[in-house]
Amino acid sequence: MGASRDPLEAVLVAVPVVVLTCGVAAAVMRRLGQTAVVGEILVGILLGPSLLGWLWPAGSRWLLPQEVLPSLGVLGNLGLLVFMFLVGLELDPGLLRGRGRAVVVVSQASVWIPLGLGGLLALAMYGPLAPEGVGRAEFVLFVAVAMSVTAFPVLARILEDQGLYRTPVGALAMACAAVADVVAWCLLALVVAIAQPPGGGGGGAWGTVGMGVLAGLFPAGMWWGVRPLLAWGAKRWAPDPESGAGAVVLLCSGLFLAAYATNAMGVHALFGAFVFGAVVPRTAVVEAAAERMRAFSVPVLLPLFFVGSGLKTDVGLLGGGTVWLWAVAVLAVAVAGKWGGGAGAALLAGQPARDAVTLGALMNCRGVTELVVLNVGLGLGVIGAELFTALVLMALVTTAVTGPVVRALRARARARAGEPDAEAAGVGVRR
């Protein structure tokens, strides 16, 4: 454990330990009817100062020394970029057809109601929890956006494994989550543009306006300029059974270049990867290449991102009674805004009460998407470690309760209808 430890040696120890631990935790969570991401978030927290760093500081420093953290961060963020590409790829515009009114009402309510409630809470938290030097506008807007997030990929897995993916309520939930995801990422791009630190490319008010314009033009340019080229390339690959490796290379290159473009604009790189995934044509070759990318990046690289989040999450920072009260308030506002807002909007849109409550519970799921947003805010310095920890715990709780709550609601509905409870217990959810 000397100071001269080789950084490569430290990486070769840390990566397998983290990946294997996250893999075991994910498998346990699946057996319990939970999503894998719940186990991975827990592992990240437990490997950080909340448990391992508290019980065995020397062991924590040996396993995850300071010199290895930048390398793990780079690997984790590469996995995160691939994951956000896959999230964009899973967006299905066809889900919006024929469900216009309900989709618009529920999706917008599930974004703007929690955003408004989160903004009000952020105004109250600004004094005690905002980092020094952070403006009120960017702090309030960021917390509001963090409250409005729905985890589209986690939601898709829950619906698939509970047999709801192709039911009316499942299709409506997917469509609403897709719209909400797009709105939330656009709002996050706006927050990043406003909160850009001095020297980060913001350039004052005009720089912020310019970044906003570029961020707005970027999806249109990708759709009308890049998508036709990708479609042409996909047609050329289609007849060639050996084109899979080339497709992986081109997709990886494209998503990294798109991420670089938005990062150069002053908007976060994740926005570019997400938009690139959304504009890529869904052909058999692309789907096969995406599965190859998923097979490595999700189980191997992405857990390193969770460890990075866990190392920044210290439950001990909530030791004061006042901070714990803020954490409880964050959870209450998050649930009321998402679940209550989504269910109420679904009722107004004419959905049956049972489906409305189920839809609200589904929209309350936050998962990895919330952690991505929170790490962006922490990296920009918009939020501090205390609020980051409270928001991570909120993401963990809202993600963990979604599957069991939806399962219980469906089982109760089946019991009332006199049908056998044939729904699966959520086994096999990947994320």
PyMOL commands that set and color helices and strands:
alter all, ss='L'
color gray80, all
select helices_A, chain A and resi 7-31+36-47+52-55+57-63+66-90+93-96+100-129+136-147+152-161+168-195+204-237+244-265+269-279+284-311+315-318+321-348+353-363+367-380+385-417
alter helices_A, ss='H'
color red, helices_A
deselect
rebuild
show_as cartoon
